[in-house]
Amino acid sequence: MSEIRWARVRAEASCELRRGAWYRVLRLTPHEVVLDVNSRPLGVSRSLLYMLPAHPGVWSVVPRPRHAGALPSSWGARYAVCPSCRDRARLLASAASMRCAKCGGVYEIGWGDAYFT
């Protein structure tokens, strides 16, 4: 398992995970990935996830879901997810990096992110 340590839900998937947030992989099976979600293991189908060998450390750029009642409409068609604390934020279109209002971390914005793959 050392080759895959982090995962997030694919853009088109619908499950219990927060869109754009990265989760540590605890275990892999042929059809399922067990993730650390709020210090609890959660099994998710591999087909719903995008996986990486290392935590990316950049803001995830996430397309706004059709039914996103909890997100302010002023945020527009996309928003950002902090790589450290998973807090969501308004995406600053011209910025190369942003500071997280919740954890205070400053991270680059993943404009070239493969979220749609």
JOHU-V448214 format. One line per field, one symbol per residue. phi: phi as a letter, one per 20 degrees, with the letter a starting at -180 (. if undefined). A space follows every 50 residues. Layout:
phi = ???
This chain:
phi = .gfcccbbffgeecbffffneecfeebdcgccdededlmcfcecggfedd ccfbffmcfeedfffgddffeffffnfcbdcffedmfebfeegeeebbee fednfdcfeffegefee
